[in-house]
Amino acid sequence: MPGSPAGGGSKTRRNRWSSFSVQLYKGESKLFQSRASYPVAVSRLVVLLWLIAPTLLATTLAAAPPQQAGPDRSRQLQRILDRVKERLGIDHPVSVELVAKNPYLISVEAPTRLGDAFLVRVEVRILELLGSDELEAALAHELGHVWVFTHFPYLQTEQLANEVALRVVGRETLAGVYEKVWKSGATKGNLATFLGPEPVVAGGGGRGQQ
């Protein structure tokens, strides 16, 4: 194979690298203009990063999606739902699924095939929005829809679902769920329509509960 005489290539490479080393030492290399300006450039870069780091961090946190809940949280929600479902006397299977986005925050879907489970979809954000009692009330409301569907499928309304839920949770807790959901951006409705009129305590000057 034709090529350079033996030893010639090594000498050329040594000369090239020696010349580069001399340029780098003298500050004549294209990598650095001078040895004196390099520390100044580094210090300026450090100051610039120090100034923009808080803005970059805030932008990153604002753009980050909500932290996904793990399987332990899903199992905990399923246990809460199963407990409420038993108290309501619902025999049909109902499953819980945590999702990244739900326009209703929490909702229930009827099965498309006979024997399949109802599916309650819970947006991850609601775990931070509601307290433990409120979360149980929200699940009770969705189970109220399940109860109505399995008994009177053509009479599905929010008020009927809440009438079922109020068998196991307090009215004030359920009202708190609605208020927090509405404040989070959901379309606001009429609380009296959804929950019915507040019961009048007997002896308090009112008519008393019938």
C-alpha positions as CSV (number, residue, x, y, z in Angstrom):
1,M,0.0,0.0,0.0
2,P,1.6,3.3,-1.0
3,G,2.3,5.9,1.7
4,S,4.8,8.3,3.3
5,P,8.4,7.2,4.1
6,A,8.7,5.5,7.5
7,G,9.0,8.0,10.3
8,G,7.9,11.0,8.3
9,G,4.3,11.0,9.5
10,S,5.3,10.8,13.2
11,K,7.6,13.8,12.8
12,T,4.8,15.9,11.1
13,R,2.3,15.0,13.9
14,R,4.9,15.9,16.6
15,N,5.5,19.3,14.9
16,R,1.7,19.9,14.6
17,W,1.0,19.1,18.2
18,S,4.0,21.0,19.5
19,S,2.9,24.1,17.5
20,F,-0.6,23.8,19.0
21,S,0.8,23.5,22.5
22,V,2.9,26.6,22.0
23,Q,-0.1,28.5,20.7
24,L,-2.2,27.4,23.7
25,Y,0.5,28.3,26.1
26,K,0.9,31.8,24.6
27,G,-2.8,32.4,24.4
28,E,-2.7,32.5,20.6
29,S,-5.0,29.4,20.1
30,K,-8.5,29.9,18.8
31,L,-9.8,28.2,21.9
32,F,-8.8,31.2,24.1
33,Q,-7.8,34.6,23.1
34,S,-5.5,35.0,26.1
35,R,-4.7,33.3,29.4
36,A,-5.6,36.5,31.2
37,S,-9.1,36.8,29.8
38,Y,-10.1,33.2,30.5
39,P,-10.7,33.7,34.3
40,V,-12.7,36.9,33.5
41,A,-14.9,35.1,31.1
42,V,-15.5,32.3,33.6
43,S,-16.4,34.8,36.3
44,R,-18.8,36.6,34.0
45,L,-20.5,33.3,33.1
46,V,-20.9,32.4,36.8
47,V,-22.5,35.8,37.6
48,L,-24.8,35.4,34.6
49,L,-25.9,31.9,35.7
50,W,-26.4,33.2,39.3
51,L,-28.7,35.9,38.0
52,I,-30.9,33.8,35.7
53,A,-31.0,30.6,37.7
54,P,-34.0,31.6,39.9
55,T,-36.0,32.5,36.7
56,L,-35.1,29.2,35.0
57,L,-36.0,27.2,38.1
58,A,-39.4,29.0,38.4
59,T,-40.2,28.5,34.7
60,T,-39.3,24.8,34.9
61,L,-41.5,24.3,38.0
62,A,-44.4,26.1,36.5
63,A,-44.2,24.1,33.3
64,A,-43.8,20.8,35.0
65,P,-46.9,18.5,35.0
66,P,-48.4,17.4,38.3
67,Q,-46.5,14.6,40.0
68,Q,-48.0,11.3,39.1
69,A,-49.4,9.4,42.0
70,G,-48.0,5.9,42.5
71,P,-49.7,2.6,42.8
72,D,-49.9,2.9,46.6
73,R,-52.2,5.9,46.2
74,S,-54.4,4.1,43.7
75,R,-54.8,1.2,46.1
76,Q,-55.6,3.5,48.9
77,L,-58.3,5.2,46.9
78,Q,-59.7,1.8,45.9
79,R,-59.9,0.8,49.6
80,I,-61.8,4.0,50.4
81,L,-64.2,3.5,47.6
82,D,-64.8,-0.2,48.5
83,R,-65.6,0.8,52.0
84,V,-68.1,3.4,51.0
85,K,-69.5,1.1,48.3
86,E,-70.2,-1.5,51.0
87,R,-71.9,1.0,53.2
88,L,-74.2,2.0,50.4
89,G,-75.0,-1.6,49.6
90,I,-73.7,-1.5,46.0
91,D,-72.9,-5.0,44.7
92,H,-71.7,-4.1,41.2
93,P,-67.9,-3.8,40.8
94,V,-66.4,-0.3,40.7
95,S,-62.8,0.5,40.0
96,V,-60.7,3.6,40.5
97,E,-58.2,5.0,38.0
98,L,-55.9,7.9,38.6
99,V,-55.4,10.0,35.5
100,A,-53.3,13.0,34.6
101,K,-56.2,15.0,33.3
102,N,-60.0,14.9,33.8
103,P,-62.1,17.9,32.8
104,Y,-64.5,17.1,35.7
105,L,-61.6,16.3,38.1
106,I,-63.6,13.2,39.2
107,S,-66.2,11.3,37.2
108,V,-67.7,7.9,36.7
109,E,-68.2,5.9,33.5
110,A,-70.8,3.2,33.1
111,P,-69.6,-0.2,31.7
112,T,-70.1,-0.8,28.0
113,R,-70.5,-4.6,28.5
114,L,-72.6,-6.5,30.9
115,G,-70.6,-7.6,33.9
116,D,-67.8,-5.1,33.5
117,A,-67.0,-2.7,36.3
118,F,-67.9,1.0,36.6
119,L,-64.8,3.2,36.3
120,V,-64.2,6.2,38.5
121,R,-61.6,8.4,36.9
122,V,-59.8,10.7,39.4
123,E,-57.4,13.5,38.3
124,V,-54.2,13.5,40.2
125,R,-54.6,17.2,41.1
126,I,-57.7,16.4,43.2
127,L,-55.5,14.5,45.7
128,E,-53.9,17.9,46.8
129,L,-57.2,19.8,46.4
130,L,-59.3,17.8,48.8
131,G,-58.9,16.6,52.4
132,S,-59.4,13.0,53.3
133,D,-63.1,13.5,54.4
134,E,-63.8,15.5,51.2
135,L,-62.2,12.9,49.0
136,E,-64.4,10.2,50.6
137,A,-67.4,12.5,50.0
138,A,-66.4,12.9,46.4
139,L,-66.1,9.2,45.9
140,A,-69.5,8.7,47.7
141,H,-71.0,11.1,45.2
142,E,-69.7,9.1,42.2
143,L,-71.0,5.9,43.9
144,G,-74.3,7.7,44.2
145,H,-74.4,7.8,40.4
146,V,-73.6,4.1,40.3
147,W,-76.4,3.3,42.7
148,V,-78.9,5.4,40.7
149,F,-77.8,3.8,37.5
150,T,-78.2,0.3,38.8
151,H,-81.7,1.1,40.2
152,F,-83.2,3.9,38.1
153,P,-80.9,4.3,35.0
154,Y,-83.2,6.9,33.4
155,L,-83.4,9.2,36.4
156,Q,-79.7,10.2,36.6
157,T,-79.2,13.6,38.2
158,E,-76.7,15.3,40.5
159,Q,-79.3,15.7,43.2
160,L,-80.3,12.0,43.2
161,A,-76.6,11.0,43.3
162,N,-76.1,13.3,46.3
163,E,-79.2,12.0,48.1
164,V,-77.5,8.6,48.0
165,A,-74.1,10.0,49.0
166,L,-75.7,11.8,52.0
167,R,-76.6,8.5,53.5
168,V,-72.9,8.0,54.4
169,V,-71.3,11.5,54.4
170,G,-72.2,14.9,55.8
171,R,-73.8,17.7,53.8
172,E,-71.2,20.3,54.8
173,T,-68.4,18.0,53.7
174,L,-70.1,17.4,50.3
175,A,-70.7,21.2,50.0
176,G,-67.0,21.8,50.6
177,V,-66.1,19.5,47.8
178,Y,-68.3,21.5,45.4
179,E,-66.9,24.8,46.5
180,K,-63.3,23.6,46.0
181,V,-64.0,22.1,42.7
182,W,-65.7,25.3,41.5
183,K,-62.8,27.4,42.7
184,S,-60.4,25.2,40.8
185,G,-61.9,26.3,37.5
186,A,-64.9,24.1,37.0
187,T,-68.2,25.6,35.9
188,K,-70.1,26.7,39.0
189,G,-73.6,25.3,39.6
190,N,-76.3,25.8,42.2
191,L,-75.5,24.2,45.5
192,A,-79.1,24.2,46.6
193,T,-80.1,22.4,43.4
194,F,-77.4,19.8,43.7
195,L,-77.8,19.1,47.5
196,G,-81.4,20.2,48.1
197,P,-82.5,22.6,50.7
198,E,-80.7,22.6,54.0
199,P,-82.6,20.7,56.7
200,V,-84.2,22.9,59.3
201,V,-83.4,21.9,62.9
202,A,-86.4,21.3,65.1
203,G,-86.8,23.8,67.9
204,G,-84.8,26.5,66.1
205,G,-87.7,28.6,65.1
206,G,-88.3,26.9,61.8
207,R,-90.7,24.3,60.6
208,G,-88.6,21.3,61.7
209,Q,-87.6,18.4,59.6
210,Q,-90.4,16.4,58.2
